[in-house]
Amino acid sequence: MQRKLWNKDFILLLQGNAVSTIGDVMYSIAIGYWVYQTTGSTALMGIMSSISMLVTMFLSPFCGSIVDKCNRKWLIVCIDIAQGIIMLSVGVLAYLNALNVPFVLVAAFLAAFGSVFYSPAISTLMIDIIPRDDMVRGQSIHSGTVSLIDLVGSAFSGAMVAFFGVPLIVVINGISNLYSAFTEFFIRVPKTVQQETPVTVRGVLTDTLAAVKTILSDGCLKVFVPCALIINLLAAGAFSLMLPFCMEKDFTVDMYGYLVSIYSAACLIAVLMLGIVKLKPKTQFWFMALGFTLSTVFMISAYFSSNFVPMCIFAFAAGFLNCIGNTIFSASMMLALPEQNRSAILGAFRSATVGGSALSALVYGFLGEFFPLYILFAIGCAISLPVMIFLCFHPRIKSFIQNCKE
C-alpha cells in the first residue's frame, strides 16, 4: 500500500464514509423525533437507542473474528447496499403513512446487525491504509470529517424535520448508503493474516477466547476495559436521550439540532488541532487525562443549565476536551493491536464499552418516565468522575500512552 497519508484508498474510504454518515446522522435525529412524537415515551426511545448497542455488545466479539477471515472490501460494500435498501423501505412506508414502531425497531435491529460487521472492517482497514507515523493525524482527519458531518447534518436534519418531514430524510439516508457502497468498490483492500481461513463455529469461539485473553493479559487494557464499561454505564446513555432532554427543558427541535451541532463543532476543532499539531508522548498523555476529566465537569454544568446559551457554552467545552482525550487514546490503542486478530480484539473491546452504553440508555429511558432527565444525567456524570480520574492517572495507563510511538 502507499506510504503517504492522502493515498487514493484513504480518500475513497473517507468520502464514502462521509456521505453515508451524513445520511445516518440525519436519519437518527428524524426517526428519534418521529418515535417520540408518535409515542411520547422516553422508555421507548431508550429501547430504540439501545438496540444497536445491545447487538454490538453481544455479537461484536464473534463478528470481529469473522471479519478477520473475510474479504473486507466485499463485506463493507454488501453491508452498505443492504442498509440502503432497508432505509429506502422505511422511507417508502413513511411516505405512505404506513410506518409503525415495530417496523422501525426491526429496521434498527437489521441496521445494527450490519454495523457490527462494518465497524471492525473499517477500523482495521484504516490501520492498513494509513502510514504508522501518520496514525494520529489520519485518525484526526477521519474523526474531524465525522464531526463536521455531525455539525452540518444535525442542524440540517432539524430544519428538514420542521419543513419537510421524516420521509425525505429517510430516503436520503438510503441513497447515501448506496453511494457509499459504489465508491468503496474501488478501494484496494489488502488481505488480512487470516483471510480465506474457513469460518467455523469452533474457529470463531477460539479466536474470541484468544482476544479476551489478550485483553486480560495486557497490563493496560485489563484496567481500561472495566473502567470504560463503568463510565459508559453511568454517563453514555444520556447522549441517546438528548432530544427528550431538550424538550423537557422547553427547547425546540431546531434548538436540539443546534446544541448537537455545537458539540460536534467543538469535536471538529479539537481533531483539527490534533491533525495539525504533533504532540510529544508526554504531552499527549496530559491532554488525554485533562480532556477526559474536565469534560465531565463541563457536561454536569451543561445539564444543570436552564438557559440555552450557557448550556451551549458548557457543551462546547465538554465536546472539545472529550474529543481530545478520545482521539489520542484511540490512535495509541490502534497501534498496539496485534495484526493477526485485530478485529477480534476490537470486537471484544467494543462489546464491553458499548454494552455499558446500551444498559445506560435503557436505564435512563425507564427512569426518565419518573424523574427529570437532567438530574439523572448529572448524577450519572458525577458518579463516573472518580472512575474517570482513576482510569486516567493509573500508572499502567500513563505508561501505555507515554510509550506508544506513532
N, C-alpha and C positions, 0 to 999 in steps of 0.2 A: 504494500500500500504506500501512497505518497507520504512523505515525511513532513510536508508543510500543512499548516492548520487549515487553510482555505482550499482544500482539495475538492474535486468535483463531488465526491461521495458525501463529504461533510455538508456541502451546500445543498445537495439534493435532499439529504435527510433533514436538514434544518428547515428548509422551506416547506417540505411536505408536512412535517410536524406542526409548523406554524399555521398552515391552512386548516388542518384538522382540529388543532387545539382551539382556534378561534370559534369554530363551529361548536365544539364541546362546551366552551365557556358560555356561549350564548344559550345553548340548549339547557345547561344545568340551571341557569337563572330562570329561563322561561318555564321549564317543566316544574321547577320548585314553586314558582308563583302560581302555576295552574293548579297544582295539588293543594296548596294552602288556600287558595281562593275557592276551590271546589269543596274541600272538606273542613277547612278551618282548624285542622288538628296538627299540633306540633309533634304529637306522638307519631303520626303517620309520616310526617316529614323526616323525623328521626329514623324511622324504619327504611324509608326510601334512600336516605343518605347512607345508611349503614349497609345496604345490600352489597354495594361494590366492595366495601371494606371487609365484610364478613366473607365474601367469596375469596378475596385476596388472602385473608387470614388463614383459611382452611386449605386452599389449593396452591398457594404460591410455592411452598417447598417442593411439591411434586411437579408442578408445571415448570419450575426452573430447571429441574433435572431433564425434563423432556426437551426444553429449548436447547440445552447443551448438545443434544443429539440430532437436532433438526436443521434444515436449511433455513436460516433466519430470514433471508430475503423473501422466500415464498410464504413464510409464516406471517410476516407483517403485512404483506400485500393482501393475502387472503382474509386476514382479520379486518383490515380496513374496508375491503369490499363487503364483507358480511355486516359490519356495523353500519355502512352506508345504506344497505338495503333495509336494515331494521329501522333506522331513523326515518327513511322515506316512508315506510309503512306507518309509523307513528304520525308523521305529518299528514298523510292522506286521511287517516282516521280523524285527526283533529279538524281538518277542513270539512269533513262530512258530519262533524258533531257527534261522532260515534266513539270517541276516545273515552276510556274509563280507567279508573285507578288500577284494577287488576292488570290490564294490558300494559300500563306504564311500568308497573312493578316487574312484569315479565321481561319487558324490554330492558329495564335496568339490570336484571339478572343476566340476560344474554350479553349485553354490552360489557358487564363486569367479567363474565367468563372469558371473553376475548381479550380483555385488557390484562388479565392475569398471565397470559402468554406474551402479550405485546410488550409490556413494560420491561421484563428482563431481556427480551430480544433487543430492544432499542438501547438499553443501558449497556449491555456488553458490546453491541456494535459500536457505540460511541467510544469505548475504550480502544477498539481496534482501528478506528479511522482517525483518531486524534493522537498526534505525537505525544509521547510521555512527558516531554519537557514543556508542553503547552496544555497539560491537562486542566489546570486551574482556569486558564484563560478560555479554553474550549468549553468547559463546563459553565463558566460565567456567561459566555456568549449564548449558549443554549438556554440557560436559566433566564438570561436577560430577554431573550426572544419570547419565552413563555410569559414572563412578567409584563412585557409590552402588550402581548395579546390579552392578558387578563385586564390590563388597564383599559385598552380600547374596547375589547369585547364586552366587558361588564357594563360600561356606560352605554355602548351602542345597543346592547340587548335590552337594557332597561327602557330606552327610548322606543325600541321596536315593540316591546310588550305593551307599552302605553298607546302607541299609534297604530300598530299593525296586527297585534295579537300573537298568540303562540304558534299557530300552524306554520307561518312563513319561516320562523326561526328554526323550527324542527327540520323543515325541508332543506334549508341552507346547511344545517349540520350534516345531513345525509349526503349532499353534494360534495361538501368539503372532505368527507371521508373517502369518497370515490376518487376525487382529485389526488388526494394523498397517496392512495394505492397506485395510481398511474405513475406518479413521479418516483415512487420507491422502486418500481420495476427496473429502473435504470441504475440503481446503486450497485456497485461491486462489493459483494459481501464475502469476506474471507471465511474459510472453513474453521470451525472450532476443533479442538483436540478430539472431542468425542463425536463429531458429526458423522453420520451414516452408521453409527453404532445402533443396533436394534433396540427399539423401545420395548422393554418388558416390565411387568409389574415388579419383579424381583430387582431388576436393574434400577428402576426409579426409586424403590424403597432403599436400596443400598446407597445410592447417591445422596438421597435426602438425609440418611443417617450420617453419612460422611460429612455432609455440610454442617449438620448440627454439631458433630464432634469438633470440626474445625473452629466453629464459633466458640464452643465451650473451652477449647484448649488455648485460644488466643487470649493473652493477658488483658488486652484492651476490650475486645468485643464481649467477653463474658461479663464485663462491668457495664458496658454501654447498653446492651440489648435489654436487660431487665429494667434499667433506668429509663430508657426510651419508651418501653411499654407502659410504665407507670405514668410518665409525663404525658404521653398521648391519651391515656385513660382519663387523666384529670383535666386536661385542657383542650385537646384537639377537637373534641366533639362540638365545641362552641362554633367553629367555623362552618359546620354543616347547617347550623340553625341561625345564621346571621340575618336572613330575611325576616322570620318571625320576630327576632330580637329587635330589628329596626322598626317593624310595625308596632311592636309593644311600646316603643319609645315615641310613637306617633309620627314616624318618618314615612315618606312616600317611597314607592318602589324605585323612583328615579334617584332619590337620596341614597337608597341602599346601593344602587349601581355606582354612585359617586364615591361612597365610602369604600367599596371594594376596589374601585379604580385607584383611589388614593393609596390604599395599602399596596396595590400592585405597582404603582408608580415608585413607591419607596423601595420595593424589591428591585425594580429595574435600575434605579440609581445605584443601589448597592452592588449589583453584579457588574454594572458598567465600570464602577470604580475598581472592582477586583480584576476585571478584564484588562484594565489599562495599567494599574499599578501592581508591580510584582513585589510581594511582601516576603520578608525573610521568615523562616520557620518559626522562630520565637515570637515574632510579631503576629504571625498567623494564629498562633495559639491564643494570645491575649485578645485578639479581635474576635475569635470564636467564643471564648469564655465570657467576655463582657457583652458580646452581642446576644448570646443566649439568655443571660441573667437579666440584663437591663430591659430587654424586650418584654419579659414577663411583667415587670413593674409597670411599663407603659401600657400594656394591654389591660391590666387591672384598672388603671386610671381611665382608660377609654370606656370600659364597661360601666363605670360609675358616672360618667359624664351625662348630663341631662340635655346639654345643648349640642347641636350638630357640629359646629366649628371646632370646639375643644376636642370632641371625640375624634374628628378627622386628624387633628394635630397629633394626638396621642397614638392613633392608629398608624400614622405615617412613621413616627419614631420607632414603634414596635416592629413594623414591617421591615424597615431599613436594617435594624440591628439583628433581627431574627434571620434575615436573608444572608447577612454576612456570616453569621455563625454556621448556618446550614450549608452554605456553598463551600466554605473552607473544609468542613468535616467531610462532606460528600466526596470532594475531589481527593482528599487524602485516603479515604477508605477504599475508593475505587482502585487506587494504585496498589493497595495491599492485598487485593484478592488474587488467589492462585488461578492461573489460566485454565486449568483442566476442569474446574467445576464452578466457574464464576456465577452462572445463572442459578445454580442450586443454592449457593451460599446467599446470593441476593434474595432468592425466594424465601429462604428460612428467615433471614433478617427482616424482610418486608412483611412476612407473616406476623412476626412478633409486634412490630411497630404499628402496622395498620390494624391489627387486632385490637390494640388499645384504643385507636381512633373509632373503630366500629362500635365497641362497647360504650365508649364515651357518648357517641351520637345517640345511641339507644337510651342510655340513662338520662341524658339531658332532655331528650324528647319527651320521655314519660314524666319526669319531674317538672318539666315546663308546663304541664297541664295543671299543676297545683301551686307552683312558686314562680316569682318573676325570674326571667331568664338572666337578667344582668347580675342578680345576686348569685345565682348558681354558677355562672361563668367566672365571676370574681373569686368566689370561694375555691373553685377548682384550680385557678391560676395560683392563688395564694398557697394552697397546699403543695402544688408542684414546685414552687420556688426552692425550698430546701433540697429537694431531689435534684433539681437543675444545678444548684451550687455544688452538691456532692459530685455529680457527674463531671462537670467542667474542671473541677480542681482535684480530681482523683489523680494520684501520681502516674498511674498507667495511661490514663487518657492524655495527660500532659506530655509524657514521654513519646506516645504514639504520634501526636501531631507535630512535635518539635523535631522528630527524627524521620518523618516521612518526606522523602525527597521527591520533587516533581519529575 
